[in-house]
Amino acid sequence: MEYDLDEPFEVRLLEDNDPNRPHFYIYTGLLDSDLFNADETILIIYLIASAYDNEINTINTTAISMNRLSQQLGMSRVDVRKYIKVLEEKGVLVKKGSVSDDDHFDNIYMILNYISVWDCKTLDELKKETDRIKKQQGIPFIISQICF
């Protein structure tokens, strides 16, 4: 079987072979990118996997705690924070806010899960592309209008 590595591929979790089990797509450009180290890449993949709307070529949104990210990824909370900050600086991740209840606190993130983002070859190109998408999608406006 031949694979077209220029197309998004589907990752299916086959743990219990349940056809209703969630699945998500990861574009291979993300995996091939030299702009993200291994820890940044695995963090992006986990955020996409945990998103409510994890389709390619959209802004994926997830609410997740630092504790959960740290536990699931086997990283310290300090490292998770560091890589989130790096991804925000690179423009692929936007912290939307946070929500909490009596015993739980989640941060809300938007991931710019676009083929055009993962195909960028330089940090300058990445910044221009993520800024273009944010402007097109009205992200600064969206964030300012959120009420928690």
Secondary structure as GFF3:
##gff-version 3
##sequence-region A 1 148
A	DSSP	beta_strand	9	12	.	.	.	ID=ss1
A	DSSP	beta_strand	23	26	.	.	.	ID=ss2
A	DSSP	alpha_helix	28	32	.	.	.	ID=ss3
A	DSSP	alpha_helix	38	49	.	.	.	ID=ss4
A	DSSP	beta_strand	58	64	.	.	.	ID=ss5
A	DSSP	alpha_helix	66	73	.	.	.	ID=ss6
A	DSSP	alpha_helix	77	90	.	.	.	ID=ss7
A	DSSP	beta_strand	93	100	.	.	.	ID=ss8
A	DSSP	beta_strand	105	113	.	.	.	ID=ss9
A	DSSP	alpha_helix	115	118	.	.	.	ID=ss10
A	DSSP	alpha_helix	123	137	.	.	.	ID=ss11
A	DSSP	alpha_helix	139	144	.	.	.	ID=ss12
###
